[in-house]
Amino acid sequence: MKVLLIFLCYIFSTASSPIQDYLYHRQQLITESSNAAVGSDINFTENELMANEIVMQYKYMEMEDGFRNPDRFIAGNSFFEAKDLIEKSCVYKILQLLPKGGNLHAHGRGAVSSEYIYRNLTYRDNLYVRTSDLHIFDFKFFKSDPGSPWMLVSKLRLISDEFDIKLKKKLTIVRTQSEMENDTINSIWERFEKAFGIIKPLLTYKPVFEDYYYQCLLEQYEDNNKYIELRIGLETLYDLDQRQYSAYEKIQILQDISQKFRKDHPDAWGMRLILCVNRNAGTEEMNNTLKIVQQLMVEYPGFVIGFDLIGQEDTGEPLLSHIPTLLKAKENNMKFFFHAGETKWYGEPSDLNLFDAVLLNSTRIGHAYALLKHPKLLHLVKERAIALEINPISNQVLGLVKDLRNHPSSYFIANNFPVVIASDDPGIWDGKALSYDWYYTFMALAIAWKKKIKQKC
């Protein structure tokens, strides 16, 4: 760097006019490119300018060290390998302190840390596990012992050390470097969905459900994020008396949790809900779900805000399969927040979901990883201000991209597309809240970012 500065000083003091002109136009082009990016039009106050300089100094220190020693560049590594190093980073510690506004793409069952699920939920009284196959971990709460094949979890822990070892491993998709070598996207998704399969029966028990979603808001709040939009299914709940709670009662419970949290934390904004069904649902289930969602949007205006289809896009039904039902819902003013383009493929149904998301007037698009391959859609997305929900760590750990410096959202950021940074399912990969995703965004997706922190806030 010093040699380069000396060279430039020499050039400007002695060089001929063509070289000076070249360097001037070079810098002008760089500046114009930078001015096209997200946040480039933001003005700083004097205090903000000082704070920005401090953040950027720490950022450049990490980048400079990483440029000289590529293997040491934290943001160039897998989250599974980098997590502990991220937590020691001065940049990360600063990002944790910054207000984050909102987390607009998170799934209920993956939004809370795996540590809380393991340490709190699986240590509850009256929790039983079906012991016929401890690779599945089928949990349920009973008031009294239901007998074989169910066993009280607290009793099983006393007689089996293997139980907790297996449980902790299966609650997340965390893997070592050697374990990841033979991964495919489909094999990762299989583990991913099995982890959800363990968590799901825990969360259908009403007392756990209530505590879990309060904890969700608390973890976000402690990470300086005051608002979250959760994608939630319509599964019913039960209590120890085996009373069933309908989808309508479930939504009321969630609204009560949000209001209680806001009362306990007056500066918090709580949660809103995007209701979901699996993309492989049949026509009857899809119709019934959309009917319920529309009723709930009327009964809970501003709390239930829309609808999405969830599940792996590559192996699931595309949006096109559900067009008759979705068009009818659109005519009834349904707001969509579709996952689309969460794929490596080009021209396959999972990729073409992007076209349907745009045509169905999706308010935002989840992931949009494949969008860069479609110039016409890029134009429409920007023109219509369709925000893109970027989930950096999710895209990495689920196999779309190894090094997040190669993530397509770098293009969206550099060209001032409307983007939001979100966490997706942090609990499933031993993450928590939103700051890890902010770190990767700041250090990998927007390496040249100089003014974006304020924009993100």
C-alpha positions in Angstrom: 0.0 0.0 0.0 2.8 2.5 0.9 4.6 1.7 -2.4 1.4 2.4 -4.3 0.9 5.7 -2.6 4.5 6.7 -3.4 4.0 5.7 -7.0 0.8 7.8 -7.3 2.4 10.8 -5.7 5.3 10.5 -8.3 2.8 10.2 -11.1 0.8 13.3 -10.1 4.0 15.4 -9.6 5.9 14.3 -12.8 3.6 12.5 -15.1 2.5 13.6 -18.5 -1.0 14.8 -19.1 -2.3 11.5 -20.6 -1.5 9.6 -17.4 -3.1 12.2 -15.2 -6.1 12.2 -17.4 -6.3 8.4 -17.2 -6.1 8.4 -13.4 -8.7 11.1 -13.2 -11.2 9.3 -15.4 -10.4 6.0 -13.5 -11.3 7.6 -10.2 -14.4 9.3 -11.7 -15.6 5.9 -12.9 -15.1 4.3 -9.5 -16.9 7.2 -7.8 -19.9 6.9 -10.2 -20.1 3.2 -9.7 -20.0 3.7 -5.9 -22.7 6.4 -6.1 -25.1 3.9 -7.8 -25.2 1.6 -4.8 -27.6 1.2 -1.9 -27.2 4.1 0.6 -25.0 6.2 -1.6 -27.4 9.2 -1.3 -27.4 9.2 2.5 -26.0 12.2 4.3 -24.3 11.8 7.7 -24.5 14.1 10.6 -21.1 15.0 12.2 -21.5 12.4 14.9 -22.6 9.7 12.4 -19.6 10.6 10.2 -17.3 10.0 13.1 -19.0 6.7 14.0 -18.9 5.6 10.4 -15.1 6.3 10.2 -14.6 4.1 13.3 -16.6 1.2 11.8 -14.8 1.5 8.5 -11.4 1.4 10.2 -12.2 -1.9 11.8 -13.7 -3.2 8.5 -10.6 -2.2 6.5 -8.3 -3.8 9.1 -10.1 -7.2 8.7 -10.2 -6.8 4.9 -6.5 -5.9 4.7 -5.5 -8.8 6.8 -7.8 -11.1 4.7 -6.4 -9.8 1.4 -2.8 -10.6 2.5 -3.9 -13.9 4.1 -7.0 -15.2 2.3 -7.4 -18.2 4.5 -7.8 -15.8 7.5 -10.6 -13.7 6.0 -13.5 -14.6 8.3 -16.3 -13.7 5.9 -14.9 -15.9 3.2 -15.4 -19.0 5.2 -18.4 -21.2 6.1 -20.5 -20.0 9.0 -19.9 -23.4 10.7 -16.2 -22.7 10.7 -16.4 -18.9 11.1 -18.9 -18.5 13.9 -16.5 -18.4 16.8 -14.2 -16.0 14.9 -17.1 -13.7 14.0 -18.0 -13.4 17.7 -14.5 -12.1 18.4 -14.6 -9.6 15.5 -14.7 -5.9 16.5 -16.9 -5.3 13.4 -19.4 -7.9 14.6 -19.5 -6.5 18.1 -20.3 -3.0 16.7 -23.0 -4.5 14.4 -24.6 -6.1 17.4 -25.0 -2.7 19.0 -26.6 -1.0 16.0 -30.4 -0.8 15.7 -31.6 -3.1 12.9 -35.1 -2.0 12.3 -36.7 -5.3 11.3 -36.1 -8.9 10.4 -38.5 -9.5 7.5 -37.8 -13.1 6.6 -37.9 -15.6 9.4 -39.6 -18.9 9.9 -41.2 -19.5 13.2 -39.8 -22.9 13.9 -36.2 -21.8 13.1 -36.2 -18.3 14.6 -35.1 -19.2 18.1 -31.7 -20.5 19.1 -31.1 -24.2 19.3 -29.6 -23.7 22.7 -32.9 -22.5 24.1 -34.8 -25.4 22.5 -32.4 -27.9 24.0 -31.8 -26.3 27.4 -35.4 -25.1 28.0 -38.0 -26.9 25.9 -36.6 -30.4 26.1 -36.3 -30.2 29.9 -40.0 -29.4 30.5 -42.1 -31.5 32.8 -44.5 -34.0 31.2 -42.4 -34.3 28.0 -42.3 -37.8 26.6 -40.5 -39.3 23.6 -41.5 -42.2 21.5 -38.7 -44.7 22.1 -39.3 -47.1 19.2 -36.9 -45.1 17.1 -34.6 -42.5 18.8 -33.3 -41.3 15.4 -36.7 -39.6 14.9 -37.3 -38.0 18.3 -41.1 -37.9 18.3 -42.0 -35.7 21.3 -45.4 -35.1 23.0 -46.6 -33.8 26.4 -48.9 -36.0 28.5 -50.5 -35.3 31.9 -49.9 -39.0 32.9 -47.7 -41.8 31.6 -49.2 -43.1 28.3 -47.1 -46.2 28.5 -45.0 -47.9 25.8 -43.6 -46.8 23.4 -43.6 -43.5 25.2 -41.0 -42.7 27.9 -40.6 -39.7 30.1 -37.6 -37.7 28.7 -36.3 -36.9 32.2 -36.2 -40.6 32.9 -34.6 -41.5 29.6 -31.8 -39.0 30.3 -31.0 -40.9 33.5 -30.4 -44.1 31.7 -29.0 -43.0 28.4 -26.1 -40.7 27.8 -26.6 -41.1 24.0 -30.0 -39.4 24.1 -28.7 -35.9 24.6 -25.7 -36.4 22.2 -28.0 -37.5 19.4 -30.6 -34.9 20.2 -28.2 -31.9 20.1 -26.7 -33.1 16.9 -30.1 -33.5 15.1 -31.5 -30.2 16.3 -29.2 -28.4 13.9 -27.6 -29.0 10.5 -24.1 -28.0 11.8 -21.4 -30.1 10.1 -17.6 -30.3 10.0 -15.7 -29.6 6.9 -15.1 -33.3 6.2 -18.9 -34.0 6.7 -19.7 -31.3 4.2 -17.5 -32.7 1.4 -20.2 -35.1 0.1 -23.2 -32.8 0.6 -25.7 -32.1 -2.1 -28.5 -29.5 -1.8 -31.0 -32.3 -1.5 -29.1 -34.1 1.3 -28.7 -30.8 3.2 -32.5 -30.1 2.8 -33.2 -33.6 4.1 -31.3 -32.9 7.3 -32.9 -29.4 7.5 -36.4 -30.8 7.3 -35.6 -33.5 9.9 -34.5 -30.8 12.3 -37.8 -29.1 11.8 -39.5 -32.4 12.4 -38.0 -32.6 15.9 -39.0 -29.0 16.8 -42.5 -29.1 15.3 -44.2 -31.4 18.0 -42.6 -29.4 20.8 -44.2 -26.2 19.5 -47.7 -27.7 19.2 -47.9 -27.8 23.0 -49.6 -24.5 24.0 -47.4 -23.5 27.0 -44.2 -24.2 25.1 -45.6 -22.4 22.0 -46.2 -19.3 24.2 -42.8 -19.3 25.8 -41.0 -20.0 22.6 -42.4 -17.0 20.7 -41.8 -14.7 23.6 -38.2 -15.9 23.5 -38.1 -15.3 19.8 -39.0 -11.6 20.3 -36.5 -11.4 23.2 -33.6 -12.8 21.2 -34.3 -10.3 18.4 -34.6 -7.5 20.9 -31.3 -8.4 22.7 -29.7 -8.2 19.2 -31.1 -4.7 18.8 -33.8 -5.7 16.4 -37.2 -4.5 17.5 -39.5 -6.0 14.9 -39.9 -9.4 13.1 -42.2 -10.8 10.5 -42.7 -14.5 11.0 -43.8 -17.1 8.5 -46.1 -19.4 10.5 -48.2 -22.5 9.6 -51.8 -23.1 10.7 -51.2 -26.3 12.7 -53.4 -26.5 15.8 -52.1 -26.5 19.4 -53.0 -28.7 22.4 -52.6 -28.6 26.2 -52.2 -31.3 28.9 -55.9 -31.9 28.9 -55.5 -32.6 25.1 -57.8 -29.7 24.3 -57.2 -28.5 20.7 -56.7 -24.9 19.8 -57.8 -23.8 16.3 -55.8 -21.8 13.9 -57.9 -18.7 14.9 -57.1 -19.2 18.6 -53.4 -19.7 17.7 -53.3 -16.3 15.9 -54.9 -14.7 19.0 -52.3 -16.3 21.2 -49.5 -14.9 19.0 -51.0 -11.4 19.1 -51.3 -11.6 22.9 -47.6 -12.6 23.0 -46.6 -9.7 20.8 -48.7 -7.2 22.9 -47.3 -8.6 26.2 -43.7 -8.3 24.9 -44.4 -4.7 23.8 -45.8 -3.9 27.2 -42.7 -5.4 28.8 -40.4 -3.6 26.3 -42.1 -0.3 25.4 -39.6 0.5 22.6 -40.2 -2.8 20.8 -42.5 -3.2 17.8 -43.4 -6.8 18.2 -44.2 -9.2 15.4 -46.5 -9.6 12.3 -47.4 -12.8 10.6 -47.1 -14.2 7.1 -49.2 -17.4 7.0 -47.9 -20.4 5.1 -48.6 -23.8 3.7 -46.2 -26.3 2.1 -45.9 -25.8 -1.7 -46.8 -29.5 -2.1 -50.2 -29.0 -0.6 -53.1 -30.3 -2.8 -55.7 -28.1 -4.3 -58.3 -28.6 -1.5 -55.8 -27.8 1.2 -54.5 -24.8 -0.7 -58.0 -23.4 -1.2 -58.9 -24.0 2.5 -55.7 -22.4 3.8 -56.1 -19.3 1.6 -59.7 -19.0 2.8 -58.6 -19.1 6.4 -55.8 -16.6 5.7 -58.1 -14.1 4.1 -60.5 -14.4 7.1 -57.6 -13.9 9.5 -56.4 -10.9 7.6 -59.8 -9.3 8.1 -60.0 -10.2 11.8 -56.4 -9.3 12.5 -55.6 -6.3 10.2 -52.0 -5.2 10.4 -51.0 -8.4 12.3 -51.7 -11.1 9.7 -50.3 -9.5 6.6 -50.1 -12.1 3.9 -49.4 -15.5 2.5 -46.4 -17.6 1.3 -45.6 -21.2 0.1 -42.7 -22.9 1.9 -40.6 -25.9 1.4 -37.7 -26.8 -1.0 -38.3 -25.2 -4.4 -36.2 -27.7 -6.4 -38.2 -30.7 -5.3 -41.5 -29.0 -4.5 -44.4 -27.9 -6.6 -43.8 -24.6 -8.5 -46.0 -21.6 -8.1 -47.3 -22.4 -11.6 -49.0 -25.6 -10.3 -51.2 -23.4 -8.0 -52.0 -20.6 -10.4 -55.8 -21.0 -10.5 -56.0 -20.8 -6.7 -53.5 -18.0 -6.4 -55.1 -15.9 -9.1 -58.4 -16.2 -7.3 -56.8 -15.1 -4.0 -55.1 -12.2 -5.8 -58.4 -11.0 -7.1 -59.6 -11.0 -3.4 -56.6 -8.7 -2.5 -54.4 -11.3 -1.0 -50.9 -10.0 -0.3 -48.2 -12.5 -1.3 -44.6 -12.8 0.0 -43.4 -15.6 -2.1 -40.2 -17.6 -1.8 -38.8 -17.7 -5.4 -35.6 -18.5 -7.1 -33.9 -20.2 -4.1 -32.0 -22.4 -6.6 -28.8 -22.8 -8.6 -30.8 -24.0 -11.6 -31.5 -21.9 -14.7 -34.8 -22.4 -16.7 -36.1 -25.1 -14.3 -39.4 -24.7 -12.5 -37.7 -23.5 -9.3 -36.0 -20.7 -11.3 -39.2 -19.8 -13.2 -41.0 -19.3 -9.9 -39.5 -15.8 -10.1 -41.6 -15.0 -13.1 -44.8 -16.1 -11.3 -43.8 -14.1 -8.2 -43.5 -11.0 -10.2 -46.7 -11.6 -12.2 -48.7 -12.4 -9.0 -47.5 -9.0 -7.7 -45.6 -10.5 -4.7 -44.9 -7.7 -2.2 -41.4 -9.0 -1.6 -39.5 -12.0 -2.9 -37.8 -14.4 -0.5 -34.2 -15.2 -1.5 -34.4 -14.4 -5.2 -31.0 -16.1 -5.5 -31.5 -16.8 -9.2 -32.8 -13.4 -10.2 -29.5 -12.1 -11.6 -30.0 -14.5 -14.6 -33.1 -12.7 -15.8 -32.5 -9.1 -17.1 -36.2 -8.4 -17.8 -37.2 -9.4 -14.3 -34.3 -7.4 -12.8 -35.8 -4.3 -14.5 -39.3 -5.1 -13.3 -38.3 -5.8 -9.7 -36.4 -2.5 -9.5 -39.1 -0.5 -11.4 -41.9 -1.9 -9.1 -39.7 -1.6 -5.9 -40.3 -5.3 -5.1 -38.0 -5.7 -2.1 -35.7 -8.8 -2.1 -35.3 -10.7 1.2 -31.6 -11.6 1.3 -30.7 -14.4 3.7 -26.9 -14.8 3.3 -26.1 -17.5 5.8 -29.1 -19.5 4.8 -28.0 -19.6 1.2 -24.6 -20.7 2.2 -25.4 -23.5 4.7 -28.2 -24.8 2.4 -25.7 -25.3 -0.4 -26.3 -22.5 -2.9 -22.9 -20.7 -2.4 -19.8 -21.5 -0.5 -18.1 -18.1 -0.4 -20.5 -15.3 0.3 -18.3 -12.8 -1.7 -19.8 -14.6 -4.7 -23.4 -14.1 -3.6 -25.6 -12.5 -6.3 -27.0 -9.9 -3.9 -23.7 -8.1 -4.2 -25.1 -7.0 -7.6 -28.4 -5.9 -6.0 -26.6 -3.8 -3.4 -24.3 -2.3 -5.9 -27.2 -1.3 -8.2 -29.5 0.1 -5.5 -32.2 -2.6 -5.6 -34.6 -2.6 -2.6 -33.1 -5.2 -0.3 -33.7 -6.3 3.2 -31.2 -8.5 5.2 -32.9 -11.3 7.1 -32.0 -14.5 9.0 -34.4 -17.2 7.7 -33.9 -20.1 10.2 -30.8 -19.2 12.4 -31.6 -21.7 15.1 -31.3 -24.6 12.6 -27.6 -23.7 11.9 -26.7 -22.7 15.5 -27.1 -19.0 14.8 -29.2 -16.5 16.6 -31.2 -13.4 15.7 -29.8 -11.1 12.9 -26.2 -9.8 13.6 -24.4 -12.8 12.0 -26.2 -12.1 8.7 -25.4 -8.4 9.0 -21.8 -9.3 9.5 -21.6 -11.3 6.3 -23.5 -8.6 4.4 -21.1 -5.9 5.6 -17.9 -7.9 5.1 -18.7 -10.1 2.1 -21.6 -8.9 0.1 -20.8 -5.2 0.2 -17.1 -5.1 0.5 -16.9 -1.6 -0.9 -19.7 -0.4 1.3 -18.9 2.9 2.9 -22.3 4.4 3.8 -24.5 1.4 4.0 -24.6 0.9 7.8 -26.9 3.9 8.2 -29.1 2.6 5.3 -29.4 -0.8 7.0 -30.4 0.8 10.2 
